[in-house]
Amino acid sequence: MNFLKKAINQVQQELKVIQQKGKQTIEKIEQKIQEKVDSKHQYEKDVIQIIDRIYWMNFPTQDKIVGLSKYLNERFKQQYYIWNVSEHKYEVFPFNEQVADHNMPGYPNPSLQEIFMICKSVISWLNSDPENVAIIHCQNTRGRSALIISCLLCLNKTFNHPGEALTFFCKQTKTKDLKILFPSQQLYLNYFANILSGVKLNNKPLKLKKIIFSEVPKIMRKDEKGNEDISFRPYLQLFKDSQIIYNSLGQGRVASYSQNDLSLWFDLNGVEVYEDILFRCKHYHSNQLRYPIFRMLIHTGFTHDNVLRLLKTDIDFTSNVYVSDGFFIDLLFEEIGANKPNQNENKQQNNQIKDQEEEEKKTNLEIIVSECLRKLNNEQSQTNQQEEEDDEHDKEIQRILQKSTLASNIQEVPAASFSIGVPEFGSAEKQKKKNSEEEEEVIDDKKSDSHAEEAEDEDKLKSKEKVNKLLFDDIDEDQDLNHQEIDDYLDNLEKSDEEN
């Protein structure tokens, strides 16, 4: 009897252990399921649909890149393409290398021409397959991606004005602050709207003669000893295509201005500028301490009568400075090759020649815009034509069937494609096959030359990356950093030039 009781107790204890282990196993399974659900829900928050087949995405940080890429690959297979318009690159292999980088360190946004190129490539990708989706992202501030998507939604005629598209973007991404664009980004959004409305650009290269400030900015930052600057000692730098083209710091002694001065100016003696130019102004407190004041990005195509005025709302100011709401900067230009007119010149003939030249010359940007709009209109007209031909197709089939004849002569009308100077996007398999065939055709003829070119390009790339790092890493999209390292680099260049 005692033996039976012991056996029963032992069995009961073992059953409790089994029950407890089973409960723990079930809890682990439920936890894993919940984690998977939470993870999927998190990535759904990171990828937000703006309109059909166009998405905005958070920047894929290192801790998210694996999970985010897995989510995209499961959701969209290989029919997604990412446009990275942030300042930083990342590993693209997890995303099937379907990432287009448009990184411009130090710049608030891509150039005007590149904005149109990005929009054009997105439209081309979407039109190449009805299942394709486009994903655009920048960094935490969302400014660059908001600018690109707003322009894109106007170019594909979802909205009539970029301002409406920007408001819609903020609503879809639940962005509370509608002023997510830097002033310079807002300026480029206005540029885009003006081009779509038919504004004609000034496509002539210009010389920048003078820069005039309407008032003297007030420095609001104290030095290490707690002293305020009672004077303003500005110097100016100009950049074109990530290369410095002017630095007033090397032009002589830095001038000093007080709040009693009515205005200040820089004489540039005719620096040649064309299209997108980045300006950066800094306050020279001392050799060891220099404060960033503002940056502004302009396009010379909107210069008329050789003057371009930038308002306070067009300039990216830092917190180091105060200016009134009425502050503005005037840029005074001169046409390259412009001469003073002689009294005996025939003004009417000169005007006719000038009009003819302006009519014949178009910038690459104007060509891109016209091609985009023309192709979009063609796409719509071809769609309407397709519908009409489909109706005729159906009628023809009915007529032939009534006569009991075969409909063997009916041909299918090919779908319209959108491709203007950009590679057509297809499936990943077709693209890889095409790339493989092209590589096999040229590998024997160019193998020896490619090694030499690669070595030379690598040296140039390293040199350019070094300069870009020094010149632009301190103007990050998300933060206001110290400019000291760049100035030290520029000072060393000046000393080297003087020694030579």
Wavefront OBJ file of the C-alpha trace (Angstrom):
o trace
v 0.000 0.000 0.000
v 2.826 2.392 0.890
v 4.566 1.459 -2.357
v 1.456 2.392 -4.334
v 1.188 5.780 -2.573
v 4.862 6.533 -3.281
v 4.397 5.633 -6.949
v 1.355 7.882 -7.220
v 3.193 10.788 -5.541
v 6.169 10.352 -7.852
v 3.936 10.320 -10.923
v 2.145 13.449 -9.698
v 5.466 15.265 -9.177
v 6.665 14.271 -12.640
v 3.386 15.455 -14.120
v 3.827 18.816 -12.368
v 7.348 19.131 -13.811
v 6.093 18.247 -17.286
v 3.208 20.690 -16.903
v 5.563 23.453 -15.765
v 7.979 22.829 -18.657
v 5.084 22.784 -21.083
v 3.830 26.074 -19.695
v 7.294 27.613 -20.038
v 7.565 26.353 -23.617
v 4.181 27.827 -24.492
v 5.176 31.150 -22.922
v 8.404 31.215 -24.972
v 6.486 30.473 -28.163
v 3.959 33.200 -27.369
v 6.801 35.612 -26.596
v 8.516 34.884 -29.920
v 5.242 35.320 -31.775
v 4.627 38.624 -30.001
v 8.170 39.792 -30.738
v 7.680 38.963 -34.400
v 4.359 40.817 -34.448
v 5.886 43.804 -32.641
v 8.880 43.769 -34.991
v 6.652 43.723 -38.056
v 4.520 46.484 -36.571
v 7.663 48.531 -35.888
v 8.913 48.193 -39.467
v 5.463 49.075 -40.753
v 5.902 52.360 -38.875
v 9.324 52.829 -40.499
v 7.893 52.427 -44.020
v 4.921 54.733 -44.656
v 2.870 54.844 -47.839
v 2.472 58.353 -49.263
v 0.418 57.399 -52.316
v 0.011 54.183 -54.258
v 3.489 52.651 -54.848
v 5.415 55.620 -53.391
v 6.718 55.231 -49.831
v 8.725 57.230 -47.334
v 11.121 55.374 -45.030
v 13.143 56.145 -41.918
v 16.914 56.077 -42.313
v 18.081 52.417 -42.006
v 20.406 52.686 -39.019
v 22.891 49.924 -38.273
v 20.654 48.295 -35.651
v 17.658 48.238 -38.012
v 19.175 47.464 -41.376
v 18.873 43.651 -41.125
v 15.294 43.585 -39.871
v 14.171 46.391 -42.169
v 15.672 44.777 -45.272
v 14.051 41.445 -44.351
v 10.704 43.188 -43.969
v 11.012 44.904 -47.363
v 12.137 41.715 -49.106
v 9.195 39.771 -47.675
v 6.653 42.495 -48.403
v 7.777 43.691 -51.841
v 10.030 40.809 -52.978
v 12.539 42.363 -55.407
v 10.136 44.919 -56.803
v 11.190 47.848 -54.654
v 13.904 50.444 -55.221
v 15.300 52.862 -52.640
v 16.435 56.446 -53.270
v 18.809 57.554 -50.516
v 18.930 61.371 -50.438
v 20.610 61.618 -47.030
v 24.216 62.695 -46.485
v 25.349 59.180 -45.570
v 25.710 55.842 -47.321
v 25.136 52.393 -45.825
v 25.473 48.725 -46.749
v 23.151 48.068 -49.707
v 23.632 44.301 -49.993
v 20.708 43.448 -47.634
v 18.447 45.475 -49.959
v 19.504 43.449 -53.035
v 21.736 46.415 -53.969
v 18.611 48.213 -55.189
v 19.604 51.556 -53.707
v 20.374 54.802 -55.567
v 22.613 57.142 -53.549
v 22.234 60.894 -53.995
v 24.455 62.102 -51.164
v 25.647 65.715 -51.134
v 27.463 66.270 -47.812
v 27.176 69.812 -46.548
v 24.386 70.744 -48.934
v 20.801 71.183 -47.697
v 19.493 69.293 -50.732
v 20.547 67.987 -54.163
v 21.020 70.384 -57.052
v 17.971 71.481 -59.022
v 18.964 69.355 -61.991
v 19.508 66.321 -59.771
v 16.068 66.778 -58.197
v 14.511 66.453 -61.647
v 16.752 63.467 -62.413
v 15.634 61.699 -59.226
v 11.968 62.319 -60.024
v 12.494 61.105 -63.562
v 14.188 57.876 -62.474
v 11.419 57.189 -59.917
v 8.743 57.606 -62.595
v 10.722 55.384 -64.963
v 10.963 52.656 -62.301
v 7.240 52.811 -61.532
v 6.256 52.709 -65.202
v 8.503 49.740 -65.982
v 6.281 47.377 -63.948
v 2.861 47.948 -62.326
v 4.035 46.027 -59.235
v 7.143 48.169 -58.643
v 7.269 50.489 -55.629
v 9.579 53.435 -54.912
v 10.975 54.179 -51.445
v 12.610 57.526 -50.599
v 14.384 58.446 -47.377
v 16.851 60.925 -45.898
v 17.661 61.347 -42.201
v 15.861 62.348 -39.022
v 14.815 65.821 -40.144
v 12.896 64.456 -43.173
v 13.592 67.697 -45.056
v 15.333 66.275 -48.105
v 12.891 63.405 -48.630
v 9.941 65.760 -48.075
v 11.353 68.049 -50.775
v 11.893 65.218 -53.281
v 8.507 63.574 -52.677
v 6.681 66.919 -52.890
v 8.337 67.637 -56.238
v 7.591 64.105 -57.431
v 3.891 64.360 -56.559
v 3.667 67.537 -58.637
v 5.574 66.140 -61.577
v 3.249 63.124 -61.816
v 0.287 65.533 -61.483
v -1.015 64.186 -58.168
v -0.946 67.798 -56.951
v -0.831 71.108 -58.794
v 1.564 72.853 -56.406
v 4.488 71.556 -54.294
v 3.095 73.350 -51.237
v -0.038 71.192 -51.375
v 2.102 68.091 -51.817
v 4.252 69.042 -48.813
v 1.179 69.436 -46.594
v -0.052 66.027 -47.745
v 3.363 64.483 -47.018
v 3.295 65.847 -43.462
v -0.200 64.441 -42.971
v 0.750 60.969 -44.231
v 3.932 60.800 -42.138
v 2.185 62.379 -39.119
v 4.707 65.194 -39.038
v 3.383 67.790 -36.609
v 5.729 70.597 -37.630
v 4.714 71.657 -41.130
v 7.897 73.750 -41.347
v 10.113 70.684 -41.732
v 12.062 72.251 -44.597
v 15.127 74.392 -44.085
v 14.692 77.844 -45.675
v 17.043 76.854 -48.511
v 15.004 73.680 -49.107
v 11.831 75.753 -49.220
v 13.560 78.027 -51.743
v 14.279 75.049 -54.002
v 10.686 73.875 -53.665
v 9.676 77.320 -54.949
v 12.241 77.006 -57.753
v 10.635 73.721 -58.781
v 7.146 75.241 -58.743
v 8.321 78.183 -60.868
v 9.826 75.872 -63.472
v 6.626 73.830 -63.710
v 4.662 77.063 -64.144
v 6.819 77.985 -67.146
v 9.322 80.462 -65.702
v 12.241 80.852 -68.108
v 15.689 80.388 -66.594
v 18.679 82.621 -67.159
v 21.078 79.998 -68.525
v 24.120 82.232 -68.961
v 27.264 81.862 -66.837
v 27.735 84.911 -64.629
v 30.387 86.704 -62.625
v 29.510 87.436 -59.015
v 30.767 90.961 -58.358
v 29.452 91.941 -54.936
v 27.446 90.603 -51.983
v 25.580 93.185 -49.868
v 24.023 92.590 -46.438
v 21.088 94.884 -45.619
v 22.220 95.070 -41.976
v 25.019 93.860 -39.726
v 24.102 90.574 -37.994
v 24.431 90.508 -34.219
v 26.470 87.702 -32.655
v 24.516 86.016 -29.849
v 27.199 83.586 -28.717
v 29.700 84.116 -25.898
v 33.284 82.941 -25.899
v 34.888 80.649 -23.322
v 35.339 83.567 -20.894
v 31.691 84.576 -21.183
v 32.414 87.697 -23.234
v 30.083 88.799 -26.015
v 31.305 89.932 -29.414
v 30.522 93.601 -29.936
v 31.771 93.446 -33.526
v 31.016 91.188 -36.468
v 33.995 89.877 -38.472
v 32.546 87.798 -41.305
v 34.257 85.807 -43.992
v 32.598 84.032 -46.885
v 33.119 80.762 -48.753
v 31.547 79.626 -52.042
v 31.226 76.027 -53.229
v 30.381 74.551 -56.625
v 29.931 70.775 -57.060
v 31.454 70.155 -53.609
v 34.569 72.165 -54.524
v 35.485 75.507 -52.962
v 35.680 78.283 -55.579
v 36.091 81.320 -53.329
v 37.295 82.010 -49.788
v 37.444 85.604 -48.559
v 39.643 84.540 -45.656
v 42.544 84.330 -48.076
v 41.810 87.712 -49.674
v 43.313 89.859 -46.924
v 42.462 91.130 -43.467
v 39.008 90.255 -42.130
v 36.942 93.451 -41.854
v 35.190 94.322 -38.601
v 31.651 95.757 -38.416
v 29.619 97.141 -35.516
v 25.880 97.450 -34.983
v 26.187 101.142 -35.849
v 27.151 100.288 -39.429
v 24.239 100.457 -41.834
v 25.321 97.481 -43.941
v 28.300 95.409 -45.038
v 29.482 93.940 -48.324
v 32.016 91.662 -49.993
v 33.785 92.567 -53.235
v 34.411 89.312 -55.118
v 36.003 90.803 -58.250
v 34.018 88.626 -60.631
v 33.983 85.027 -59.393
v 32.487 82.880 -62.165
v 29.332 81.078 -61.022
v 26.802 78.890 -62.805
v 23.660 77.084 -61.662
v 23.785 75.720 -58.072
v 26.145 77.591 -55.713
v 26.501 77.045 -51.956
v 27.421 80.030 -49.744
v 28.727 79.707 -46.206
v 29.388 82.637 -43.861
v 31.294 82.475 -40.570
v 32.322 84.886 -37.837
v 36.068 85.151 -37.203
v 36.287 85.508 -33.413
v 39.930 84.427 -33.231
v 42.369 82.003 -34.791
v 41.106 79.357 -32.400
v 37.394 80.198 -32.456
v 35.125 80.779 -35.449
v 31.322 80.640 -35.449
v 29.116 79.444 -38.317
v 26.564 82.138 -39.180
v 24.545 80.881 -42.141
v 24.533 78.904 -45.356
v 22.430 79.439 -48.451
v 22.028 77.513 -51.695
v 20.979 79.379 -54.828
v 20.525 78.695 -58.538
v 21.786 81.394 -60.888
v 19.044 80.542 -63.391
v 16.675 82.699 -61.338
v 18.912 85.763 -61.645
v 17.338 88.530 -63.708
v 18.752 91.974 -64.436
v 21.990 90.725 -62.826
v 20.529 90.864 -59.298
v 19.359 88.099 -56.979
v 17.867 88.962 -53.581
v 17.765 86.405 -50.741
v 15.379 87.130 -47.877
v 15.779 85.956 -44.291
v 13.315 83.161 -45.082
v 15.644 81.884 -47.838
v 18.754 81.532 -45.648
v 19.725 78.802 -43.168
v 20.815 80.772 -40.088
v 22.375 79.216 -36.996
v 21.483 80.066 -33.405
v 24.705 82.116 -33.115
v 23.264 85.191 -34.801
v 20.303 87.561 -34.754
v 18.937 89.510 -37.733
v 15.647 91.358 -38.135
v 12.758 89.930 -40.139
v 13.466 92.457 -42.887
v 17.027 91.227 -43.408
v 18.099 90.428 -46.972
v 21.233 89.771 -49.021
v 21.678 91.103 -52.554
v 23.936 89.279 -55.009
v 25.170 91.511 -57.836
v 26.260 89.766 -61.036
v 27.743 90.606 -64.393
v 27.375 88.620 -67.588
v 30.591 86.982 -68.745
v 31.928 88.739 -71.837
v 29.619 91.704 -71.396
v 31.124 94.923 -72.813
v 30.054 98.519 -72.548
v 27.928 99.443 -75.583
v 29.334 101.833 -78.153
v 27.271 104.771 -79.367
v 27.343 103.532 -82.987
v 26.009 100.050 -82.164
v 22.675 99.065 -83.550
v 20.690 98.299 -80.390
v 17.841 96.665 -82.258
v 20.191 94.264 -84.041
v 21.931 93.373 -80.788
v 18.603 92.644 -79.122
v 17.589 90.389 -82.000
v 20.865 88.469 -81.777
v 20.493 88.121 -78.012
v 16.915 86.840 -78.323
v 17.996 84.364 -80.986
v 20.832 83.056 -78.816
v 18.557 82.669 -75.816
v 16.039 80.806 -77.946
v 18.639 78.432 -79.362
v 20.440 77.720 -76.091
v 18.780 75.557 -73.491
v 20.357 74.240 -70.355
v 20.416 70.597 -69.446
v 17.899 71.393 -66.741
v 15.401 72.856 -69.216
v 15.814 69.828 -71.468
v 15.174 67.478 -68.560
v 12.063 69.387 -67.506
v 10.610 69.501 -71.018
v 11.324 65.812 -71.557
v 9.707 64.891 -68.245
v 6.545 66.830 -69.025
v 6.447 65.634 -72.632
v 6.854 62.009 -71.670
v 4.217 62.271 -68.957
v 1.774 63.765 -71.482
v 2.668 61.076 -74.014
v 2.094 58.451 -71.354
v -1.422 59.771 -70.748
v -2.254 60.070 -74.453
v -0.934 56.582 -75.157
v -3.069 55.249 -72.297
v -6.168 56.848 -73.840
v -5.191 55.506 -77.244
v -4.723 52.062 -75.726
v -8.247 52.151 -74.289
v -9.685 53.117 -77.679
v -7.747 50.356 -79.399
v -8.950 47.859 -76.786
v -12.558 48.789 -77.610
v -11.862 48.345 -81.310
v -10.168 45.078 -80.442
v -13.298 43.753 -78.719
v -15.531 44.834 -81.597
v -13.223 43.152 -84.087
v -13.303 39.893 -82.129
v -17.108 39.908 -82.012
v -17.336 40.603 -85.735
v -14.906 37.826 -86.603
v -16.608 35.333 -84.294
v -19.931 36.109 -85.908
v -18.409 35.179 -89.248
v -16.897 32.017 -87.662
v -13.362 32.987 -88.629
v -10.171 32.898 -86.551
v -8.897 36.061 -84.901
v -5.310 35.294 -85.796
v -4.426 38.662 -87.311
v -5.230 40.698 -84.202
v -2.006 42.027 -82.660
v -1.587 43.313 -79.144
v -0.520 46.961 -78.825
v 2.715 47.192 -76.775
v 2.526 49.113 -73.523
v 4.118 52.544 -73.420
v 7.392 52.880 -71.558
v 8.881 55.921 -69.850
v 12.618 56.311 -70.225
v 14.479 59.552 -70.852
v 18.187 59.198 -70.583
v 18.005 56.873 -67.569
v 18.433 53.083 -67.484
v 15.161 51.169 -67.795
v 14.321 49.220 -64.672
v 13.137 45.632 -65.087
v 13.119 42.592 -62.906
v 16.280 41.856 -60.949
v 16.904 38.704 -62.990
v 16.731 40.570 -66.322
v 18.957 43.322 -65.059
v 21.593 40.906 -63.760
v 21.511 38.916 -67.009
v 21.916 42.087 -69.060
v 24.804 43.306 -66.917
v 26.491 39.902 -67.145
v 26.266 39.845 -70.953
v 27.673 43.365 -71.236
v 30.570 42.534 -68.939
v 31.469 39.417 -70.936
v 31.555 41.422 -74.183
v 34.082 43.991 -73.004
v 36.149 42.167 -70.396
v 38.754 40.841 -72.850
v 39.257 44.158 -74.665
v 39.404 46.442 -71.631
v 40.895 44.302 -68.903
v 44.361 45.856 -68.964
v 43.021 49.397 -69.348
v 40.465 48.976 -66.580
v 43.124 48.140 -63.984
v 45.000 51.349 -64.736
v 41.790 53.399 -64.788
v 40.577 51.839 -61.540
v 43.866 52.660 -59.816
v 43.729 56.238 -61.061
v 40.036 56.632 -60.172
v 40.684 55.182 -56.719
v 43.402 57.758 -56.054
v 41.123 60.563 -57.247
v 38.227 59.241 -55.170
v 40.345 59.044 -52.023
v 41.579 62.579 -52.603
v 38.078 63.899 -53.239
v 36.640 62.051 -50.230
v 39.363 63.543 -48.034
v 38.616 67.065 -49.218
v 34.854 66.536 -48.990
v 35.209 65.194 -45.472
v 37.173 68.253 -44.439
v 34.950 70.686 -46.276
v 31.493 69.332 -45.589
v 31.364 66.964 -42.633
v 30.734 69.920 -40.338
v 27.569 71.008 -42.151
v 25.512 67.952 -41.338
v 21.822 67.966 -42.122
v 20.879 67.189 -38.533
v 23.328 69.201 -36.482
v 25.298 72.440 -36.326
v 28.938 71.455 -35.889
v 32.256 73.263 -35.460
v 33.893 74.577 -38.618
v 37.401 74.774 -37.151
v 38.834 71.739 -38.954
v 37.780 73.040 -42.356
v 39.287 76.453 -41.718
v 42.548 74.883 -40.576
v 42.599 72.948 -43.808
v 41.961 76.090 -45.852
v 44.587 78.016 -43.897
v 47.130 75.298 -44.648
v 46.263 75.542 -48.337
v 46.842 79.295 -48.243
v 50.199 78.915 -46.479
v 51.244 76.295 -49.000
v 50.339 78.632 -51.878
v 52.319 81.483 -50.319
v 55.397 79.288 -49.833
v 55.220 78.100 -53.426
l 1 2 3 4 5 6 7 8 9 10 11 12 13 14 15 16 17 18 19 20 21 22 23 24 25 26 27 28 29 30 31 32 33 34 35 36 37 38 39 40 41 42 43 44 45 46 47 48 49 50 51 52 53 54 55 56 57 58 59 60 61 62 63 64 65 66 67 68 69 70 71 72 73 74 75 76 77 78 79 80 81 82 83 84 85 86 87 88 89 90 91 92 93 94 95 96 97 98 99 100 101 102 103 104 105 106 107 108 109 110 111 112 113 114 115 116 117 118 119 120 121 122 123 124 125 126 127 128 129 130 131 132 133 134 135 136 137 138 139 140 141 142 143 144 145 146 147 148 149 150 151 152 153 154 155 156 157 158 159 160 161 162 163 164 165 166 167 168 169 170 171 172 173 174 175 176 177 178 179 180 181 182 183 184 185 186 187 188 189 190 191 192 193 194 195 196 197 198 199 200 201 202 203 204 205 206 207 208 209 210 211 212 213 214 215 216 217 218 219 220 221 222 223 224 225 226 227 228 229 230 231 232 233 234 235 236 237 238 239 240 241 242 243 244 245 246 247 248 249 250 251 252 253 254 255 256 257 258 259 260 261 262 263 264 265 266 267 268 269 270 271 272 273 274 275 276 277 278 279 280 281 282 283 284 285 286 287 288 289 290 291 292 293 294 295 296 297 298 299 300 301 302 303 304 305 306 307 308 309 310 311 312 313 314 315 316 317 318 319 320 321 322 323 324 325 326 327 328 329 330 331 332 333 334 335 336 337 338 339 340 341 342 343 344 345 346 347 348 349 350 351 352 353 354 355 356 357 358 359 360 361 362 363 364 365 366 367 368 369 370 371 372 373 374 375 376 377 378 379 380 381 382 383 384 385 386 387 388 389 390 391 392 393 394 395 396 397 398 399 400 401 402 403 404 405 406 407 408 409 410 411 412 413 414 415 416 417 418 419 420 421 422 423 424 425 426 427 428 429 430 431 432 433 434 435 436 437 438 439 440 441 442 443 444 445 446 447 448 449 450 451 452 453 454 455 456 457 458 459 460 461 462 463 464 465 466 467 468 469 470 471 472 473 474 475 476 477 478 479 480 481 482 483 484 485 486 487 488 489 490 491 492 493 494 495 496 497 498 499 500
